[in-house]
Amino acid sequence: MRSDPDRVQDILEAIETRRPRSTRAGAFAWGIIGTGKIAERFAGQLAATTSGRLAGVASRSLDRAEAFAGRFGPG
């Protein structure tokens, strides 16, 4: 069995090869699960930073997810 650091490195490499290209150089793509108050605060702060962008949102309601994405948009 591989050690934890090796497994973590494998995961990081897999993420790097699958990461979508950012419209902001070096921005980390975030996905948010949920559309509540905490998610709204996080997405609002994320929009104010250059180190991250909203890549997607998930919700039990498609209407709420689309409305949330419309407010905070893909970055």
DSSP file with accessible surface (Angstrom, degrees, kcal/mol):
  #  RESIDUE AA STRUCTURE BP1 BP2  ACC     N-H-->O    O-->H-N    N-H-->O    O-->H-N    TCO  KAPPA ALPHA  PHI   PSI    X-CA   Y-CA   Z-CA
    1    1 A M              0   0  212      0, 0.0     2,-0.1     0, 0.0     0, 0.0   0.000 360.0 360.0 360.0 138.7    0.0    0.0    0.0
    2    2 A R        -     0   0  126      1,-0.1     2,-0.0     2,-0.1     5,-0.0  -0.397 360.0-104.4 -75.4 153.0    1.3    3.5   -0.9
    3    3 A S     >  -     0   0   58      1,-0.1     4,-2.1    -2,-0.1     3,-0.2  -0.304  30.8-108.1 -73.5 160.1    2.0    6.0    1.8
    4    4 A D  H  > S+     0   0  110      1,-0.2     4,-2.8     2,-0.2     5,-0.2   0.904 118.2  54.0 -56.9 -45.4   -0.4    8.9    2.4
    5    5 A P  H  > S+     0   0   93      0, 0.0     4,-2.3     0, 0.0    -1,-0.2   0.904 109.3  49.5 -59.1 -36.4    1.9   11.5    1.0
    6    6 A D  H  > S+     0   0   75      2,-0.2     4,-2.2    -3,-0.2    -2,-0.2   0.914 111.7  48.1 -66.7 -41.0    2.2    9.5   -2.2
    7    7 A R  H  X S+     0   0  115     -4,-2.1     4,-2.2     2,-0.2    -1,-0.2   0.907 110.9  50.9 -65.6 -40.8   -1.6    9.2   -2.5
    8    8 A V  H  X S+     0   0   79     -4,-2.8     4,-2.8     2,-0.2     5,-0.2   0.928 109.4  50.8 -62.5 -44.0   -2.0   12.9   -1.9
    9    9 A Q  H  X S+     0   0   95     -4,-2.3     4,-2.5    -5,-0.2    -2,-0.2   0.915 108.7  51.9 -61.2 -40.9    0.5   13.6   -4.6
   10   10 A D  H  X S+     0   0   62     -4,-2.2     4,-2.2     2,-0.2    -1,-0.2   0.916 110.9  47.9 -60.5 -42.9   -1.4   11.3   -7.0
   11   11 A I  H  X S+     0   0  100     -4,-2.2     4,-2.6     2,-0.2    -2,-0.2   0.935 111.2  49.9 -64.6 -45.8   -4.6   13.2   -6.2
   12   12 A L  H  X S+     0   0   93     -4,-2.8     4,-2.5     1,-0.2    -2,-0.2   0.908 111.1  49.5 -61.5 -40.4   -3.0   16.6   -6.7
   13   13 A E  H  X S+     0   0  100     -4,-2.5     4,-2.0    -5,-0.2    -1,-0.2   0.904 110.3  50.6 -65.5 -39.1   -1.6   15.5  -10.1
   14   14 A A  H  X S+     0   0   33     -4,-2.2     4,-1.2    -5,-0.2    -2,-0.2   0.915 111.2  48.4 -65.0 -40.9   -5.0   14.2  -11.2
   15   15 A I  H  X S+     0   0   85     -4,-2.6     4,-1.2     1,-0.2     3,-0.5   0.931 109.8  52.6 -63.9 -45.2   -6.6   17.5  -10.2
   16   16 A E  H  < S+     0   0  112     -4,-2.5     3,-0.4     1,-0.2    -1,-0.2   0.897 109.0  48.6 -60.0 -40.3   -4.0   19.5  -12.0
   17   17 A T  H  < S+     0   0  112     -4,-2.0    -1,-0.2     1,-0.2    -2,-0.2   0.758 118.6  40.1 -74.8 -19.3   -4.4   17.6  -15.3
   18   18 A R  H  < S+     0   0  190     -4,-1.2    -1,-0.2    -3,-0.5    -2,-0.2   0.467  84.4 120.7-105.2  -4.7   -8.2   17.9  -15.1
   19   19 A R     <  -     0   0   85     -4,-1.2     3,-0.1    -3,-0.4    -3,-0.0  -0.412  65.7-120.8 -66.2 130.9   -8.5   21.5  -13.9
   20   20 A P        -     0   0   72      0, 0.0     2,-0.2     0, 0.0     9,-0.1  -0.349  35.2 -95.4 -67.6 151.5  -10.3   23.8  -16.4
   21   21 A R        -     0   0  238      1,-0.1     2,-0.2     2,-0.0     4,-0.1  -0.465  43.7-131.7 -67.6 136.7   -8.4   26.7  -17.7
   22   22 A S        -     0   0   36     -2,-0.2     4,-0.1     1,-0.1    -1,-0.1  -0.613  10.3-140.6 -92.0 149.7   -9.1   29.8  -15.7
   23   23 A T  S    S+     0   0  111     52,-0.4     2,-0.5    -2,-0.2    -1,-0.1   0.673  99.7  56.8 -77.6 -17.7  -10.1   33.2  -17.1
   24   24 A R  S >  S-     0   0   68     51,-0.1     3,-2.4     3,-0.1    -1,-0.1  -0.971 103.0-111.6-113.4 122.7   -7.8   34.6  -14.4
   25   25 A A  T 3  S+     0   0  106     -2,-0.5    -2,-0.1     1,-0.3    -4,-0.0  -0.243  98.8   3.0 -55.9 126.0   -4.2   33.3  -14.4
   26   26 A G  T 3  S+     0   0   73      1,-0.2    -1,-0.3    -4,-0.1     2,-0.2   0.491  90.9 148.4  79.6   2.0   -3.6   31.1  -11.5
   27   27 A A    <   -     0   0    3     -3,-2.4     2,-0.4    25,-0.1    25,-0.3  -0.492  46.7-127.3 -73.3 138.2   -7.1   31.3  -10.1
   28   28 A F  E     -a   52   0A  96     23,-2.5    25,-2.3    -2,-0.2     2,-0.6  -0.716  20.5-129.0 -85.1 131.2   -8.4   28.2   -8.2
   29   29 A A  E     -a   53   0A  21     -2,-0.4     2,-0.4    23,-0.2    25,-0.2  -0.728  27.1-163.5 -85.7 119.5  -11.7   26.9   -9.5
   30   30 A W  E     -a   54   0A 104     23,-3.0    25,-3.5    -2,-0.6    26,-1.2  -0.838  10.8-159.6-105.4 141.1  -14.2   26.4   -6.7
   31   31 A G  E     -a   56   0A  56     -2,-0.4     2,-0.5    24,-0.2    26,-0.2  -0.963  12.9-153.2-114.1 134.6  -17.4   24.4   -6.8
   32   32 A I  E     -a   57   0A  16     24,-2.2    26,-2.4    -2,-0.4     2,-0.7  -0.929   4.0-153.4-113.1 131.4  -20.1   25.2   -4.1
   33   33 A I  E     +a   58   0A 155     -2,-0.5    26,-0.2    24,-0.2     2,-0.1  -0.918  67.9  18.7-103.5 114.8  -22.6   22.7   -2.9
   34   34 A G        -     0   0   26     24,-3.4    24,-0.2    -2,-0.7    25,-0.1  -0.157  64.3-128.2 108.2 157.9  -25.7   24.5   -1.6
   35   35 A T        +     0   0   25     -2,-0.1    -1,-0.1    22,-0.1    24,-0.1   0.089  62.2 120.9-130.1  23.9  -27.2   27.9   -2.1
   36   36 A G  S  > S-     0   0   43      1,-0.0     4,-2.5     3,-0.0     5,-0.2   0.072  81.2 -76.7 -80.4-168.7  -27.7   29.1    1.4
   37   37 A K  H  > S+     0   0  162      1,-0.2     4,-2.5     2,-0.2     5,-0.2   0.878 128.9  50.0 -60.6 -42.1  -26.4   32.1    3.4
   38   38 A I  H  > S+     0   0  148      2,-0.2     4,-2.6     1,-0.2    -1,-0.2   0.938 111.8  48.8 -65.1 -43.2  -22.9   30.6    4.0
   39   39 A A  H  > S+     0   0   13      1,-0.2     4,-2.9     2,-0.2     5,-0.2   0.905 111.0  51.1 -62.3 -40.0  -22.6   29.8    0.3
   40   40 A E  H  X S+     0   0   58     -4,-2.5     4,-2.3     2,-0.2    -2,-0.2   0.921 110.9  47.5 -63.7 -43.9  -23.7   33.3   -0.6
   41   41 A R  H  X S+     0   0  200     -4,-2.5     4,-2.1     2,-0.2    -2,-0.2   0.921 114.2  47.5 -63.0 -43.5  -21.2   34.9    1.7
   42   42 A F  H  X S+     0   0   83     -4,-2.6     4,-2.7     1,-0.2    -2,-0.2   0.941 112.9  47.6 -63.1 -47.7  -18.4   32.6    0.4
   43   43 A A  H  X S+     0   0    3     -4,-2.9     4,-2.0     1,-0.2    -1,-0.2   0.885 110.5  53.1 -63.5 -37.0  -19.3   33.3   -3.3
   44   44 A G  H  X S+     0   0   30     -4,-2.3     4,-0.7    -5,-0.2    -1,-0.2   0.920 113.0  42.9 -63.5 -43.0  -19.4   37.0   -2.6
   45   45 A Q  H >< S+     0   0  144     -4,-2.1     3,-0.6     1,-0.2     4,-0.3   0.867 110.2  57.3 -70.5 -34.8  -16.0   37.0   -1.1
   46   46 A L  H >< S+     0   0   12     -4,-2.7     3,-1.5     1,-0.2     6,-0.3   0.895 101.9  55.8 -62.8 -38.2  -14.7   34.7   -3.8
   47   47 A A  H 3< S+     0   0   65     -4,-2.0    -1,-0.2     1,-0.3    -2,-0.2   0.776 103.5  56.3 -65.0 -24.6  -15.7   37.2   -6.5
   48   48 A A  T << S+     0   0   84     -4,-0.7     2,-0.3    -3,-0.6    -1,-0.3   0.484  98.6  76.0 -87.4  -1.5  -13.6   39.9   -4.7
   49   49 A T    <   -     0   0   43     -3,-1.5     3,-0.1    -4,-0.3    -3,-0.0  -0.721  64.0-151.1-109.6 158.0  -10.4   37.9   -4.9
   50   50 A T  S    S+     0   0  117     -2,-0.3    -1,-0.1     1,-0.1    -4,-0.1   0.461  91.1  68.6-100.4  -3.5   -8.1   37.2   -7.8
   51   51 A S  S    S+     0   0   76    -24,-0.1   -23,-2.5    -5,-0.1     2,-0.3   0.488 104.0  31.6 -95.7  -1.9   -7.0   33.8   -6.4
   52   52 A G  E     -a   28   0A   0     -6,-0.3     2,-0.3   -25,-0.3   -23,-0.2  -0.980  56.6-169.0-150.4 160.7  -10.3   32.0   -6.9
   53   53 A R  E     -a   29   0A  21    -25,-2.3   -23,-3.0    -2,-0.3     2,-0.6  -0.987  33.8-105.5-148.2 153.1  -13.3   31.8   -9.1
   54   54 A L  E     +a   30   0A  10     19,-0.3    21,-1.8    -2,-0.3   -23,-0.2  -0.719  36.0 172.3 -82.0 118.3  -16.7   30.1   -9.0
   55   55 A A  E     -     0   0A  48    -25,-3.5     2,-0.3    -2,-0.6   -24,-0.2   0.700  61.3 -18.1 -98.2 -25.8  -16.6   27.2  -11.4
   56   56 A G  E     -a   31   0A  33    -26,-1.2   -24,-2.2    17,-0.1     2,-0.3  -0.984  49.8-143.0-172.9 163.6  -20.0   25.6  -10.5
   57   57 A V  E     -a   32   0A  32     -2,-0.3     2,-0.4   -26,-0.2   -24,-0.2  -0.993  11.0-158.9-139.9 142.8  -22.8   25.3   -8.0
   58   58 A A  E     +a   33   0A  47    -26,-2.4   -24,-3.4    -2,-0.3     2,-0.3  -0.962  19.0 157.4-123.4 142.7  -24.9   22.3   -7.0
   59   59 A S        -     0   0   39     -2,-0.4     6,-0.1   -26,-0.2    -2,-0.0  -0.976  51.6-115.8-154.2 159.3  -28.3   22.3   -5.3
   60   60 A R  S    S+     0   0  240     -2,-0.3     2,-0.5     1,-0.1    -1,-0.1   0.739 107.6  61.2 -69.0 -20.1  -31.3   20.0   -4.9
   61   61 A S     >  -     0   0   28      1,-0.2     4,-2.3    -3,-0.0     5,-0.2  -0.929  69.1-158.8-112.4 120.4  -33.2   22.6   -6.9
   62   62 A L  H  > S+     0   0  118     -2,-0.5     4,-2.8     1,-0.2     5,-0.2   0.900  96.0  55.8 -61.2 -39.0  -32.1   23.4  -10.5
   63   63 A D  H  > S+     0   0  122      1,-0.2     4,-2.3     2,-0.2    -1,-0.2   0.920 109.4  45.3 -60.7 -44.2  -33.9   26.8  -10.3
   64   64 A R  H  > S+     0   0  125      2,-0.2     4,-2.6     1,-0.2    -1,-0.2   0.902 113.1  50.5 -66.7 -40.5  -32.0   27.8   -7.1
   65   65 A A  H  X S+     0   0   11     -4,-2.3     4,-2.6     2,-0.2    -2,-0.2   0.927 112.2  46.9 -63.6 -43.7  -28.7   26.6   -8.6
   66   66 A E  H  X S+     0   0  113     -4,-2.8     4,-2.1     2,-0.2    -2,-0.2   0.899 113.0  49.0 -66.0 -39.2  -29.3   28.6  -11.8
   67   67 A A  H  X S+     0   0   48     -4,-2.3     4,-1.9    -5,-0.2    -2,-0.2   0.923 112.1  48.6 -66.1 -42.2  -30.3   31.7   -9.8
   68   68 A F  H  X S+     0   0    0     -4,-2.6     4,-2.5     2,-0.2     5,-0.4   0.941 112.1  48.4 -62.0 -46.9  -27.2   31.4   -7.6
   69   69 A A  H  X S+     0   0   33     -4,-2.6     4,-2.7     1,-0.2    -1,-0.2   0.872 109.2  54.8 -62.6 -34.7  -24.9   31.0  -10.7
   70   70 A G  H  < S+     0   0   66     -4,-2.1    -1,-0.2    -5,-0.2    -2,-0.2   0.872 111.9  43.2 -66.4 -36.1  -26.6   34.0  -12.3
   71   71 A R  H  < S+     0   0  133     -4,-1.9    -2,-0.2    -3,-0.2    -1,-0.2   0.896 130.7  23.1 -74.9 -42.8  -25.8   36.2   -9.2
   72   72 A F  H  < S-     0   0   54     -4,-2.5   -18,-0.2    -5,-0.2    -2,-0.2   0.561  97.9-165.0-105.6 -10.5  -22.3   35.1   -8.7
   73   73 A G     <  -     0   0   19     -4,-2.7   -19,-0.3    -5,-0.4     2,-0.2   0.612  34.7 -63.0  47.5 155.5  -21.5   33.8  -12.2
   74   74 A P              0   0  107      0, 0.0   -19,-0.2     0, 0.0    -1,-0.0  -0.567 360.0 360.0 -67.9 135.7  -18.7   31.6  -13.4
   75   75 A G              0   0   28    -21,-1.8   -52,-0.4    -2,-0.2   -22,-0.1  -0.234 360.0 360.0 -86.4 360.0  -15.5   33.5  -12.9
